[in-house]
Amino acid sequence: MKDAPISVPLLPGERLLFEQPVKSEYAELNSKNLPETAARCALLLLFPASLCVFMASELFSLIWLGLLGGALVAEMVCYVRRKRRSCCSVRVTSERVICMRQVGEELRCRVYPHRCLSIQPIGTKLWFYAGADEHIPMVDTGENAPQLARLIQRETVFAAPAVPEPLDERHPLLPEGELLYATGQHGKKEGIRAWLWLGLGVAFYLSVAVAGWMHPPDAWPVWLGWGAQAGILVHVLVVMIQNSIPEPFAIGSGGIYTRYGCEGMPDMNRPHTLVYHADGTVSALFSLPVCAVSFRIYLWNTRCSCDMEHLLRCVSLRHAGSPESHST
């Protein structure tokens, strides 16, 4: 694997045990990926096709459906090419298993602390089990797989995180007396392709409305169908605009605080996904128990240099009084 331009920083006291490139699940165009992707594209075309049949001329329908179909095929080809070119590797440290995928100028990471894993050697490979919904590629470590599994378990049993000191300042999101550990902004940055698709959808539904106004369809439910689909598009537009507006967040002793209040601590006190960007910023995707949904936090203006998973674990242990925080 080529050297990645972006690296994942190790936690304080963490040691790298080994790193191994793995075969991407999209490394080959198999019989499963393409039919699934093609089926999703065909399903998306059913909505505009249902409008064109009743509200527009045959030439109008052929032009628009050809344009939309061509755009979907191009998007599918670009998606497969991006996946094939992505570099994947699994890094095993004394604290975590990190599944990394280099895509362009981004390094996407799934982080699994050893305390949340079952580690089992199978032949010459190590199998890491994190739950039915989590997938960690098996890594081939050769004949020393059993010894390496015991080494990982022995090194992490007594691992104790160095608790970071809270920031000596107040934050408007935190209640009185709450300790502050980090600040930043959260939101969701949509890529240029998402906005191009949205613009294409707006142009399509507006042109269909003009065509229907110039040549009104015979049945009024056709207009109802146009309104329902256009309403969905407007909802998507509003959500994308709202998500793109950054909002402040803070990490205190009670968990993650947003303008909606305390969201608590994420599952297993870690981000679901970390994305390291070429400009030095880090994005974190969390799954929070309160809202049962994921939201993205961009660590712009963050005041803490610690790894996010390390920080959340330390905060949780420090204020839960866990004996793990006093291990030696």
N, C-alpha and C positions, 0 to 999 in steps of 0.2 A: 504494500500500500504506500502511496506517495505521502510524504510528510505533509500533515495538515497545517495550513497557515494559522489556524486557531487551535489553541490547546485548552484543556480543562485543568484549572488549578487544583492542586492537591490540598486537602485540609491540613490544619496544623497537626503535626505528628503523624500524618498519613504516609505510608510507603507504597510505592508501586511494585506489585508482585509480578505481573506480566500483562502484556497487551497482545492481542491476536486479531488479525483481519479475518472477517467472516464473509461468506458469500451472501450478497444481497438477495432478498426474496424476489426482486425484480431484475436480477442479473440476466435472466433469460426470458424470452417471450414464450411463456408456456400456454397450455390450452385453457388455463383458468383466468389469467389476468385480462387478456384481450376480450373474450366474450362478456365478462362482467362489465368492463368499461364500455363496450359497444352497446350493451343493453341499457346502461344508464343514459347514454347519449340518445338512443332511440326513444326512451321514455320522455326525456326532456323535449324532444321534437313533437311529441303528441299534443302538447298544449298549444303551441302556435299553429300547428296543422289544423286543429279543430276550429280555430278562428278563421283561418284563411279559406277553408272550404265554404263557409257560410257568409263571410263578410267582404270578400275581395275577389277580384277577377282571377282567371286562371294564370295569366302572365304575372300578375302581382304575386300570387301564391308561389309560383315556380321560382321567381327571383329571390323572394325572402327565404323560402325553405332551403333553397340552394345555398344562400349566404349563411344561414344559421347552421345548416348541416356541415358546410365546409369549415366553419369556425369550430364546431365541436370536434370534427376529425383532426383539425390542426392542434386543438388543445389536447386531445388524447395522445397524439404523436409526441408532442412536447413533454407531456407527463411521463410517458414511458421512457423517453430519452433521458429525462432528468433522473429517473430512478435507476436506469442502467448505468449512468455515469457517476452516481453517488458512491462514495467510499464508506464502507462499514467496518467497524472494529469493536471489540469488547475489551475493556480495560478492567482488570481485577486488581484492587488495592487492598490494603489491610483493613479498610473501613467499608468499601463499597464495590459494587459491580456497576460499571458505566457502559451502557450501550450507545455508541456514537455513530452518527451518520453525517458525513461531510457532503453538503449539497450547495454547490456554488461557493458563496462567501459566508455561509452559515454552517455552524456545527450544532446539530440537534442531538440532545443527550437524554436518555432515560436513566435515572439514577436509582439504584436499589441498595439501600444499606444492608449489610450482612445480617443485622438483627431481624430483618424482615424476610430473610431467605432460608430455604432449606437447601443445603449443598450436599450433593451425592455424586461420587465417582461412578461412572458406567464405562467399564473398559478403560480406554485411554482418554476418555472425555469427562469433563465436569458438567454436571447438570444442576442449574440453579432454578429452583422453583419459587415463584413469588405469588402464586395464586392462579386460579383458572383463567382470569382475564388478562394476565400478564404473560408476555413471551420474551424469554431471554435465549438467544442462540446458544447452543452447546459449543464449548470450546475444547479443542483437542490439545491436551497438555502432554501427551506421550505416556510412557510407562509410570511416571511419577504422579499420576492423577490422585491416587489415594493419599500420598504424602502431602500433596499440595492442599487437598481438602482439609486434612487435619491441621495443616499450618494456618490456613485461613480461620478455622474455628478457634484455634488456640490463641491467635493474635487478637481476635476481636472480642473474646469473652471479657477481658478486663480493660477494654478500650474506654477511656474517659475523655470527653471533649473539654477543651479549654474554654471556659465560659467567657464570652466577650463582655466588656464593661458597657453599661448603658450610656447613651448620649446625655450630656449634661445640658439639656434644653427641654422646652415644652413643645407640644404639638397640638394644634386645635382639634384633631380627631380623637385624641386620647383623653379619657376622663381624668379628673384631678387625682394626683398621686400615682398615676400609671407610669412605669418606667419605659423609656423610649430606646429602641435598639437600632432602628433603621427607618428611613423615609424614602419615598420615591413616587412614581406615577404609574398608574395602570390604565390600560386601554387595549385596543386591538388595531394594529396597523394592517390594513388590507393592501394586498399587492396590486400592481398596476393592471394585471389581468382581470382581477375582480371588478375594478372600476370600468374597464373596457367592456366587459360582459354586461354590466349594469347599463352602461350607455347604449349598448346595442339593443338591450331589452326595451329601454324607454323609447328609442327610435322606432322599434317595431310596433309597439302597442299604440303609439301616437299615429303612425301611418295607417294602421288597421282602423283606428277610429275615424280618420279622415276618409278612408275608402268606404267605411260603413255609412258615414254621413252623406257622402256623394251618391252612393247606391245603397239605400237602406235595405237591410235584409227583411224577409217576409215575416219572420217570427221574432217577437220581442225577447224570448229567452236567450237568443243569440247575444243580445246586448248585455243580458245578465251574466252570461259566461265571460264576455269581454271585461265587465266590471269586476268580476271575481278574480280573474287572473291579473288585471291591472292593480287591484287592491293588494294582492300578494307582492307584486313588484314594488309598490309604494312602501309596504311594510319592510321589505328587505332594504330599501333605500334608507328609511328612517333608522333602522337598526345599525346599518353600516356607518351612518353619520354619527350616531350617538356613541358607538364603540370607538370611533376614531378620535374622539375628543378626550385627551388625557385627563385623568382625575388623580388627586393625591391619595396616597395610602401611607400607613405607618405600621410598623411592627412593634408592639408593646408586649408587656409581660402577659397580657391576656390573649394574645394572638394577633391576627391581621385586622386592622381597622380601616374601613372605608367610610365614605359619606353616609352609608346605610347603617353604620354601627360596627360592632365587633363581629367578624366573620368566623372567629375561632381559629383553631389550628388545622392545617390541611391534613389529609390522610397520611398516616405514618410520619407526620411532621416533616414532610419533604415535598418539593414540587413534583408534579406528575411528569413534566418535561422541562428541560432547560435548553435554551437556544442561545449560543454564543455568536455574536455578530462581529463582523470585521471592524466596525468602528469602536469596539471595546465595550459596547453595552450588552446586557444580558436580559433575555426575556424568560419569564417563568410562567408556566401554566399550572394552575392549582386546581385540585378537586377538594372543595370545602364541604364539611358535613352539614353546615347550616342551610345553605342554599341548594345543595345537591347538584350544583352545576360547576362548570369550569370557567374561570376567567383569567385573562392574561395580565400579568404585571410586567411592565417594562422598567428596568432599574435605572431610569434616568435620574440624575441628581441623588443617587443613593449615597448615604453617609456612612455605610458600613462596607468594609473591604472583604468581609468574610464570605465564604460560599453560602448560598441561601439555605441549602439543606443543613449545613453545619449550624448556621445561626438559629434556624427554627428548632432544631433538636436541642441546642443549648438552652434556649428560652423555655422550651417545654420542660426540660429536666430541672432547670433551676427553680422554677416556680411551682412544679408539681411535687417537689421534695422527694424525687425518685432516688432510691439507693444507688442507681446506676451513675448518678452524677457525683457520687462520693467514692467511686471505684478507684482502685490504685493499680 
